[in-house]
Amino acid sequence: MFSFRGCGRWVAASLTKQHHPSSRFSGDSAAPWTPHFDVVVIGGGHAGTEAAAAAARCGSRTLLLTHRVDTIGQMSCNPSFGGIGKGHLMREVDALDGLCSRICDQSGVHYKVLNRRKGPAVWGLRAQIDRKLYKQNMQKEILNTPLLTVREGAVEDLILTEPEPEHTGKYRVSGVVLGDGSTVYAESVVLTTGTFLRGMIVIGLEMHPAGRLGDQPSIGLAQTLEKLGFVVGRLKTGTPPRIAKESINFSILNKQTPDNPSIPFSFINETVWIKPEDQLPCYLTHTNPQVDEIVLENLHLNCHVKESTRGPRYCPSIESKVLRFPNRLHQVWLEPEGMDSDLIYPQGLSVTLPADLQEKMITCIRGLEKAKMIQPGYGVQYDYLDPRQITPSLETHLVQRLFFAGQINGTTGYEEAAAQGVIAGINASLRVRHKPPFVISRTEGYIGVLIDDLTTLGTSEPYRMFTSRAEFRLSLRPDNADSRLTFRGYKEAGCVSQQRYERATWMKSSLEEGISVLKSIEFPSSKWKNLIPEASISIGRSLPLRALDVLKYEEVDTELLAKAVPEPLKKYTKCRELAERLKIEEGSVTLLYFGCIYRMTQVLPIILPHDQTLVIC
C-alpha cells in the first residue's frame, strides 16, 4: 500500500476555523465515525452531492468529503437550472431518483419551458432558482440521507494498492489522505473537484489561486493525478458581475413572465412550491456599440481573454462575443437571485475586465444607467483530465475503482455535472458489490450521449449539452425519461425508491391503456368536426377517424377530446401529466414513423395520409 505524498497540500479554511462540531455533519447519525467506507466522494458541488446520494441509495456506506459543509449545494455561477438539452438531463437524473430536480421544484422563483413553439422533443424545462433556498434544501436532503456521512476535510492524496488482476489498470485506489495527515479507507472513490484543481481566479491583470471566489484551490491532488500519469488539460470559464436590484430601471425593459401553470422538473411532483402569480419576472436588455468600444479599447488589461486556454463556446464572455461577432447587439437577461435577494444576475455579461471598467461598461446598457455593481465578474482557469481516460461507467482506465464526475471531465454546467455524478455514484457502489456497471447508451438518454461524447471524442473546450447532439432526440424527450430509465435504475442499480418505481409503473400502464382506448373510438370525420369545431379537420371526404388520429391535430388536446367524448376519456384528464403525455405520445408515434421512412428512403417522397401533417422537431 502506498500513496503519492509530497505533491502539495490543499488547505481549506475549514481546517483552521472550526465552525461546527464535526459530529453534526453526519447524515447517518446512528453510524459511528469510522475511517473505512464503501464509497468516498470528494467535493460537495452538483456532481458530488448527486454521486454521494446515489451511492447511498444503492446501499453503500458513503462518505462525502467537502472543505466546507456550508457550501454544499452552492450555485457558484448562474442562479438557474435547465434549458435546451439541459432540461432533458435534469429529467433523466430525476428518473434515477436524483436530487437536483426535486430541490429545484422546492426552490425556484420563475419556471418556464423554452422552445414551446417547436415539438416536445426539444422543449427545455428551465427555472430561475433562489440560491439561498436551493442550498438550504440541498443541505437538508444530504445531511438526512441514510447511509451517508458528511465530513469537512481537504483531500491531499490518494492511497493506492496493487491492482485487481481481473481488471485493467496500473493501480487500485483504497482511500484518501486528508490535509491533516489522517487517512480514510474506501472500496471506491469518486472525484468531483469542479474548478478547484489548480484553480486560478482572474480579474483584469490580477490573478489569485482559488477554486471559486473565497475558496482555496486543490494543488496537491492535481499534482498527484498528474504524477500518476493522467493527461491533464487546462480550461477556463467566467461569471458576470452582480448588480443591486434597486439601482436598475426595470420600467423601460422587456418583461418576461413565468409559465402558468408551472411545469415541475420532477416526475413525482404535481406542482412546484410557488404559485405563478407569486413568482418573480426576468427582464431583457441588450449591449450596444459603447460596450464594444470599452471591450476593444481595454483588451491589454484583460489577461483572461488573451490566454490560449479554451473557454466555453456556447456561453462566452462578453469580450469573446465582441471579438467573434463585431457590430452586433447581444442579449443581457436580468435574472433574480432569490425571493429576498437584493442582487440581479446579468446573464450574458460574463466579463473579466478590471472592476472599474466593468462598472463603466454596465452603466452604458439600457436600464442600467444608474446600476450599482456589488461584485465584479471574474474568470476561472482550472485543470481538467482528458475524459478519454475514463470508461462509460466513469471509472478511470488507469486507477481501478477511481471515478471522475463533473467539470474534472471537461464539462460545464450544473446539469452536466449532476448527470455524471449520479452515474458515478451508482457505478462506484456497484463496483463495491462486484456487479456489472450501469451504462446508458446514446439510444437511451441524453446522459448516454454526454458520456459517450466525452469518453470517445474527448473535449478541448467546456462541453455543454444540446438537443442537436442526440441522434435519437425524437424519442429521448423530457416527458418520457421515467419510462426510459426508472425501471432500469430500480432493477439493475437499486438506486430508485419503491415510491418512484410504483409511480412510473402506474404512468406506463395508464399511457398504454389510454392509447388503447383512443384507438378504439372511431367516428366519421364530419362527426368529429361537429364535436370539435376548433380542429382543422377536413370533411371533403367523410373518412373514419379514430380519437387517436384526432388528438394529433395541433388544436386538440386530451381535455378538449374528453369534452367531446366524456366517456370513457374523462378520467384521463384528472392527471395533468397523463393528459399531456397522451397528447405527446400520439404525436411522437407519427413523427417517429415518418422519420424512419425518411431515413430508409432518403430521397423518395413521403405521401402523408389525408389530413395529417408531418412536423419536424
C-alpha positions in Angstrom: 0.0 0.0 0.0 1.4 3.4 -0.9 0.5 7.0 -1.7 1.9 9.8 -3.8 2.9 12.1 -1.0 4.8 15.4 -1.2 2.7 16.6 -4.0 1.5 19.8 -2.3 -1.4 20.4 0.1 -4.9 21.7 -0.3 -5.5 23.7 2.9 -9.2 24.6 3.3 -10.4 27.4 5.5 -12.5 24.9 7.5 -9.4 23.2 8.8 -8.2 26.3 10.5 -11.6 27.6 11.6 -13.8 25.0 13.3 -17.3 26.4 12.6 -19.2 23.4 14.0 -18.5 20.2 15.8 -17.9 17.5 13.2 -20.4 15.1 14.6 -23.2 17.5 13.4 -22.4 16.7 9.8 -23.3 13.1 9.9 -26.2 12.3 7.6 -26.5 8.8 9.1 -26.5 9.9 12.7 -26.7 6.4 14.1 -23.4 5.3 12.4 -20.2 5.7 14.4 -17.3 7.6 12.8 -15.1 5.0 11.1 -12.2 5.6 8.7 -13.5 2.9 6.3 -16.4 3.3 3.9 -17.7 1.6 0.8 -17.6 4.8 -1.2 -15.9 8.2 -0.6 -17.0 11.2 -2.7 -14.7 14.2 -2.8 -16.4 17.5 -3.4 -19.8 18.9 -2.4 -20.9 20.5 -5.6 -23.6 19.4 -8.0 -21.7 16.3 -9.2 -20.6 15.4 -5.6 -24.0 15.7 -4.0 -25.6 13.5 -6.7 -22.8 10.9 -6.5 -22.9 10.7 -2.7 -26.7 10.4 -2.6 -26.8 7.8 -5.4 -24.2 5.6 -3.8 -26.1 5.8 -0.5 -29.4 5.0 -2.2 -27.7 1.9 -3.7 -27.0 0.7 -0.2 -23.3 1.7 0.1 -21.9 3.3 3.3 -20.8 6.6 1.8 -18.7 9.5 3.0 -18.9 12.9 1.4 -15.8 15.0 2.0 -16.1 18.7 1.4 -13.8 21.5 2.6 -16.9 23.4 3.9 -20.2 21.9 4.7 -21.9 25.3 4.4 -21.1 25.4 0.7 -22.8 22.1 -0.2 -25.3 22.8 -3.0 -23.9 26.3 -3.7 -24.7 27.7 -7.1 -21.3 29.2 -8.0 -22.4 30.8 -11.2 -25.9 31.4 -12.7 -29.0 31.2 -10.5 -30.8 28.8 -12.8 -31.2 25.2 -13.8 -32.3 23.6 -17.1 -32.7 24.9 -20.6 -32.4 23.4 -24.1 -30.8 19.9 -23.7 -30.0 20.6 -20.0 -33.6 20.2 -19.0 -33.5 16.7 -20.6 -30.5 15.8 -18.4 -32.4 17.0 -15.3 -35.4 14.8 -16.1 -33.1 11.8 -16.6 -31.3 12.5 -13.3 -34.7 12.6 -11.7 -35.8 9.4 -13.3 -32.8 7.8 -11.5 -34.1 9.3 -8.2 -31.5 12.1 -8.3 -31.8 15.2 -6.2 -31.5 18.4 -8.3 -34.9 18.3 -9.9 -36.8 17.8 -6.6 -34.7 20.5 -5.0 -35.4 22.9 -7.9 -39.2 22.3 -7.5 -38.8 23.4 -3.9 -36.5 26.4 -4.6 -37.5 28.1 -7.9 -38.7 31.7 -8.3 -39.5 31.6 -12.1 -40.4 28.5 -14.1 -40.6 28.4 -17.9 -40.5 25.8 -20.7 -38.3 27.0 -23.5 -38.9 26.2 -27.2 -42.6 25.7 -26.8 -43.2 26.7 -30.4 -41.3 23.6 -31.6 -42.0 20.0 -30.9 -41.9 18.4 -27.5 -38.7 16.6 -28.3 -36.8 19.9 -28.0 -38.7 21.6 -25.2 -36.4 22.8 -22.5 -37.6 22.9 -18.9 -35.9 25.8 -17.1 -36.2 27.7 -13.8 -34.6 30.6 -12.0 -33.6 29.4 -8.6 -33.3 31.1 -5.2 -29.7 30.5 -4.4 -30.1 30.5 -0.6 -33.2 28.3 -0.7 -31.6 25.8 -3.0 -28.6 25.5 -0.8 -30.7 25.1 2.3 -32.9 22.4 0.8 -29.9 20.5 -0.7 -28.1 20.5 2.6 -31.2 19.3 4.4 -31.5 16.5 1.9 -27.8 15.5 2.1 -27.5 15.7 5.8 -30.6 13.4 6.3 -29.8 10.8 3.7 -29.5 7.3 5.2 -26.0 5.6 5.0 -24.5 9.0 4.0 -21.9 10.7 6.3 -20.7 14.2 5.6 -17.3 15.5 6.9 -15.3 18.6 6.5 -11.8 17.9 5.2 -9.4 18.7 2.4 -8.1 15.8 0.4 -4.4 15.9 -0.5 -3.6 12.5 -1.7 -4.8 9.1 -2.8 -4.0 5.8 -1.2 -3.1 3.2 -3.8 -2.7 -0.6 -3.7 -1.8 -3.3 -6.2 -4.5 -3.7 -9.0 -7.0 -6.5 -9.2 -5.7 -8.9 -11.8 -9.0 -9.5 -13.5 -9.5 -5.7 -14.3 -7.4 -3.3 -16.3 -5.4 -0.6 -14.6 -2.0 0.0 -13.0 -3.3 0.7 -9.5 -6.3 0.3 -7.3 -7.4 3.2 -5.1 -8.2 2.2 -1.5 -8.6 5.5 0.2 -7.6 9.1 0.6 -5.2 11.2 2.7 -6.6 14.4 4.2 -4.8 17.7 4.7 -4.2 17.0 8.4 -2.4 13.7 7.6 -5.3 11.4 8.6 -6.5 8.7 6.2 -9.9 7.4 5.2 -10.1 4.0 3.5 -12.7 3.2 0.9 -13.6 0.5 -1.7 -14.4 3.1 -4.3 -13.5 6.8 -4.6 -15.3 9.5 -6.7 -13.6 12.7 -7.6 -15.8 15.7 -8.2 -13.4 18.6 -7.8 -15.1 21.1 -10.1 -12.9 24.1 -11.0 -10.7 23.6 -7.9 -7.8 21.6 -9.5 -5.0 24.3 -9.6 -7.8 26.9 -9.9 -6.9 30.5 -10.6 -9.3 33.5 -10.5 -8.7 36.3 -12.9 -9.9 39.9 -12.8 -8.2 42.2 -15.3 -4.4 41.6 -14.9 -4.8 40.3 -11.4 -4.6 36.5 -10.8 -5.3 34.7 -7.4 -5.2 31.0 -6.6 -8.8 30.0 -5.9 -11.3 27.3 -7.0 -14.1 29.9 -6.8 -14.3 33.3 -5.1 -13.3 32.9 -1.4 -12.3 29.2 -1.6 -8.7 27.8 -1.9 -7.8 25.6 -4.9 -6.7 22.0 -4.8 -2.9 21.9 -5.6 -1.7 18.6 -4.1 -4.5 16.5 -5.5 -3.9 17.9 -9.0 -0.2 17.1 -8.8 -0.9 13.6 -7.6 -3.2 12.9 -10.6 -0.5 14.3 -12.9 2.2 12.2 -11.4 0.0 9.1 -11.7 0.1 9.6 -15.5 -3.3 11.2 -16.2 -3.3 13.6 -19.2 -4.1 17.0 -17.8 -5.5 19.9 -19.8 -6.5 23.5 -18.9 -9.9 25.2 -19.4 -11.4 28.5 -18.4 -14.8 29.9 -17.7 -16.2 33.1 -16.2 -19.1 34.7 -14.4 -20.9 38.1 -14.7 -20.8 40.9 -12.1 -23.7 41.1 -9.6 -25.9 44.3 -9.7 -28.0 45.9 -7.0 -31.7 45.4 -7.8 -32.8 48.8 -6.6 -30.4 50.5 -9.0 -32.0 49.1 -12.1 -34.7 50.9 -14.2 -36.9 47.9 -15.0 -39.8 50.0 -16.3 -38.2 50.5 -19.7 -37.1 46.9 -20.2 -38.9 43.9 -21.8 -40.5 41.9 -19.0 -40.6 38.1 -19.1 -43.2 36.3 -17.0 -43.3 32.7 -15.9 -45.5 29.9 -17.3 -48.9 29.4 -15.9 -49.2 26.6 -14.9 -45.6 26.0 -13.9 -44.2 22.6 -15.0 -42.2 20.8 -12.3 -38.8 19.2 -13.1 -39.5 16.1 -11.0 -41.8 13.3 -12.1 -43.0 12.8 -8.5 -44.2 16.4 -8.1 -47.6 17.5 -9.4 -46.8 21.2 -8.9 -43.9 23.4 -7.8 -43.8 25.1 -4.4 -44.8 28.5 -5.5 -47.8 29.8 -7.5 -47.2 31.5 -10.9 -48.6 34.8 -9.6 -46.1 34.9 -6.8 -43.0 34.2 -9.0 -40.5 36.8 -10.0 -40.2 38.2 -13.5 -37.0 38.4 -15.6 -36.1 41.3 -17.8 -34.3 41.6 -21.2 -31.9 44.4 -22.3 -29.1 44.5 -24.9 -25.5 45.6 -25.3 -24.6 48.5 -27.6 -21.6 50.0 -29.5 -20.4 51.7 -26.4 -20.0 48.3 -24.7 -18.0 47.1 -27.7 -15.8 50.1 -27.6 -14.9 49.6 -23.9 -14.1 46.0 -24.5 -11.9 46.6 -27.6 -10.0 49.5 -26.1 -9.0 47.6 -23.0 -8.0 44.2 -24.2 -4.5 44.9 -23.0 -5.9 44.9 -19.4 -7.5 41.5 -19.7 -5.2 38.6 -19.4 -8.1 36.1 -19.2 -9.1 36.8 -22.8 -5.5 36.7 -24.1 -5.0 33.3 -22.6 -4.7 30.4 -25.1 -6.8 28.3 -22.7 -10.1 27.4 -24.3 -13.3 28.8 -22.8 -17.0 27.9 -23.2 -18.0 28.4 -26.9 -21.7 28.4 -26.1 -21.7 30.6 -23.1 -18.9 33.0 -24.0 -17.7 36.1 -22.2 -18.8 39.5 -23.5 -15.2 40.0 -24.6 -15.4 36.9 -26.7 -18.7 37.8 -28.2 -17.5 41.3 -29.2 -14.4 39.8 -30.8 -16.2 37.0 -32.6 -19.3 38.9 -33.7 -18.4 42.6 -34.1 -21.0 45.3 -34.6 -23.8 43.2 -33.1 -26.2 43.7 -30.2 -26.1 40.9 -27.6 -28.9 39.9 -25.2 -28.5 40.5 -21.5 -31.1 38.8 -19.3 -31.5 40.3 -15.8 -32.3 37.4 -13.5 -33.3 37.5 -9.9 -31.1 35.6 -7.4 -33.8 34.9 -4.9 -37.1 36.0 -3.3 -35.4 38.2 -0.7 -32.2 38.8 -2.6 -31.1 42.4 -3.5 -28.9 41.1 -6.3 -29.5 40.7 -10.0 -27.5 38.3 -12.2 -26.9 39.8 -15.8 -26.9 36.6 -17.8 -24.9 37.1 -21.0 -22.5 39.6 -19.5 -19.7 37.4 -18.2 -16.6 39.6 -18.1 -13.1 39.7 -16.7 -12.1 43.3 -17.3 -10.8 45.3 -14.3 -13.6 46.1 -11.8 -13.7 49.9 -12.6 -14.1 49.2 -16.4 -16.8 46.6 -15.6 -18.8 49.2 -13.8 -18.3 51.7 -16.7 -19.5 49.1 -19.2 -22.6 48.2 -17.2 -23.8 51.8 -17.0 -23.7 52.0 -20.8 -26.5 49.5 -21.1 -30.2 50.5 -21.3 -31.9 50.2 -18.0 -28.6 50.0 -16.1 -27.5 53.6 -16.5 -27.5 54.1 -12.7 -26.7 50.5 -11.8 -24.5 49.7 -8.8 -22.1 46.8 -9.1 -21.9 44.8 -5.9 -19.4 42.1 -7.0 -17.3 42.2 -10.2 -17.3 39.4 -12.7 -14.3 37.2 -12.8 -12.7 34.4 -14.8 -11.6 31.0 -13.5 -8.8 28.9 -15.1 -8.5 25.3 -13.9 -7.2 21.8 -14.7 -9.3 19.1 -16.2 -8.5 15.5 -17.1 -8.9 14.2 -20.6 -12.2 12.2 -20.4 -11.0 9.6 -22.8 -9.2 8.2 -19.8 -12.5 7.0 -18.3 -14.9 4.2 -19.2 -18.6 4.7 -19.9 -19.2 3.9 -16.2 -16.9 6.9 -15.4 -14.2 4.6 -13.8 -10.7 5.5 -14.9 -8.7 3.2 -17.1 -5.5 3.9 -15.1 -6.7 3.5 -11.5 -9.2 0.9 -10.6 -12.3 2.0 -8.5 -11.5 5.6 -9.1 -14.3 7.6 -10.7 -14.4 11.1 -12.2 -17.6 13.2 -12.5 -18.3 16.8 -13.3 -16.0 19.6 -14.5 -13.0 17.4 -13.9 -14.1 15.7 -17.2 -14.2 18.9 -19.1 -17.9 19.7 -18.9 -19.6 22.9 -18.0 -22.9 23.4 -16.2 -24.8 22.2 -13.2 -26.9 19.8 -15.1 -24.0 18.1 -16.9 -22.2 17.7 -13.5 -25.3 16.3 -11.8 -25.8 13.8 -14.7 -22.3 12.5 -14.3 -22.5 12.5 -10.6 -25.5 10.2 -10.4 -23.9 7.7 -12.8 -20.5 7.8 -11.0 -22.2 7.3 -7.6 -24.2 4.3 -8.9 -21.2 2.6 -10.5 -18.9 3.3 -7.5 -21.5 1.4 -5.4 -22.0 -1.4 -8.0 -18.2 -1.8 -8.2 -18.0 -2.4 -4.4 -20.7 -5.1 -4.8 -19.0 -6.7 -7.8 -22.0 -6.1 -10.0 -21.9 -5.1 -13.7 -21.7 -1.4 -14.4 -24.8 0.7 -15.1 -24.2 2.2 -18.5 -26.7 4.4 -20.5 -26.3 4.2 -24.3 -26.8 7.1 -26.8 -30.1 5.5 -27.8 -31.4 5.5 -24.2 -30.8 9.0 -22.9 -29.0 12.3 -23.1 -26.8 11.1 -20.2 -25.6 8.4 -22.6 -24.9 11.0 -25.3 -23.0 13.1 -22.8 -20.8 10.3 -21.5 -20.3 8.7 -24.9 -19.1 12.0 -26.4 -16.7 12.6 -23.6 -15.2 9.1 -23.4 -14.9 8.6 -27.2 -14.2 12.1 -28.6 -12.8 13.9 -25.6 -13.1 17.7 -25.4 -10.8 20.7 -25.9 -13.4 23.2 -24.6 -16.0 23.1 -21.8 -18.6 20.6 -23.1 -22.3 21.7 -23.0 -25.3 19.6 -23.8 -27.7 20.5 -26.7 -30.5 18.6 -28.2 -28.6 18.7 -31.5 -26.0 16.3 -30.0 -28.6 13.5 -29.7 -29.3 11.5 -32.9 -32.4 9.9 -31.3 -33.9 13.1 -29.9 -37.4 12.4 -31.2 -37.7 9.5 -28.8 -35.4 10.9 -26.0 -37.9 13.5 -24.8 -38.1 15.2 -21.3 -41.6 13.7 -20.8 -40.6 10.0 -21.1 -37.3 9.9 -19.2 -39.0 7.8 -16.5 -40.1 5.1 -18.9 -36.6 5.0 -20.3 -34.6 4.9 -17.1 -36.6 4.5 -13.9 -37.2 0.7 -14.4 -33.5 0.1 -15.3 -32.4 2.1 -12.2 -34.7 0.2 -10.0 -33.9 -3.3 -11.2 -30.2 -3.0 -12.2 -28.8 -0.4 -9.9 -31.1 -0.3 -6.9 -30.9 3.5 -6.9 -34.7 4.1 -7.3 -37.2 4.2 -4.5 -40.2 2.0 -4.3 -42.5 5.1 -4.4 -40.9 6.3 -7.7 -40.9 2.8 -9.2 -44.6 2.4 -8.4 -45.5 5.8 -9.9 -43.6 5.1 -13.1 -45.4 1.7 -13.3 -48.7 3.4 -12.9 -47.9 6.0 -15.5 -46.7 3.4 -18.0 -49.9 1.3 -17.6 -52.1 4.4 -17.8 -50.5 5.5 -21.0 -50.9 2.1 -22.6 -54.5 1.9 -21.5 -55.2 5.4 -22.7 -53.7 4.8 -26.2 -55.7 1.6 -26.5 -58.9 3.5 -25.6 -58.1 6.2 -28.1 -57.6 3.7 -30.8 -61.0 2.1 -30.1 -63.1 5.2 -30.5 -63.9 5.9 -34.2 -66.3 8.3 -35.9 -66.6 9.8 -39.4 -64.6 13.0 -39.9 -67.8 15.0 -40.3 -68.9 14.0 -36.8 -65.5 14.9 -35.3 -65.8 18.3 -37.0 -69.2 18.8 -35.3 -67.9 17.6 -32.0 -64.7 19.7 -32.1 -65.2 22.7 -34.5 -61.9 24.2 -33.3 -60.0 21.4 -35.1 -59.0 21.9 -38.7 -60.5 18.5 -39.8 -61.3 18.3 -43.5 -64.8 17.0 -44.3 -64.3 16.9 -48.0 -64.2 13.1 -47.7 -66.0 11.8 -44.7 -63.4 9.2 -43.7 -63.5 7.3 -40.4 -61.1 8.8 -37.9 -60.0 7.4 -34.5 -59.8 9.6 -31.5 -56.1 8.7 -31.7 -55.9 10.5 -35.1 -57.9 13.5 -33.9 -55.5 14.0 -31.0 -52.7 14.6 -33.5 -54.2 17.9 -34.6 -52.4 20.8 -33.1 -55.6 22.5 -31.8 -56.8 19.3 -30.0 -55.6 18.2 -26.6 -56.8 15.5 -24.3 -59.1 17.8 -22.3 -60.9 19.1 -25.5 -61.2 15.5 -26.8 -62.7 14.4 -23.4 -65.3 17.2 -23.6 -66.4 15.8 -27.0 -66.4 12.2 -25.8 -66.7 12.3 -22.0 -67.0 8.5 -21.7 -64.5 6.9 -21.5 -62.0 9.7 -21.9 -62.8 12.0 -19.0 -60.7 10.0 -16.4 -57.6 10.7 -18.4 -57.8 14.4 -17.8 -57.7 14.1 -14.0 -53.9 13.9 -14.0 -52.3 16.8 -15.9 -49.1 15.0 -16.7 -51.0 11.9 -18.0 -53.2 14.1 -20.3 -50.2 15.9 -21.7 -48.2 12.8 -22.2 -51.0 11.2 -24.1 -51.0 14.1 -26.5 -47.3 14.0 -26.9 -47.1 10.2 -27.3 -49.6 10.3 -30.1 -47.8 13.0 -32.0 -44.5 11.2 -31.4 -45.8 8.0 -33.0 -46.4 9.8 -36.2 -43.0 11.7 -36.0 -41.0 8.5 -35.4 -42.9 6.6 -38.1 -42.2 9.1 -40.8 -38.7 9.8 -39.5 -37.9 6.1 -40.0 -39.4 6.2 -43.5 -37.3 9.3 -44.4 -34.1 7.6 -43.1 -34.8 4.5 -45.1 -35.8 6.2 -48.4 -33.6 9.3 -48.1 -34.8 10.8 -51.4 -38.1 9.1 -52.0 -41.1 11.4 -51.4 -43.3 10.7 -48.4 -47.1 10.6 -49.1 -48.9 11.7 -46.0 -52.4 10.3 -45.2 -55.2 12.7 -45.8 -55.4 15.5 -43.2 -52.2 14.5 -41.5 -49.2 16.9 -41.1 -45.6 15.9 -40.6 -43.9 18.2 -38.0 -40.2 18.1 -37.7 -38.8 18.7 -34.2 
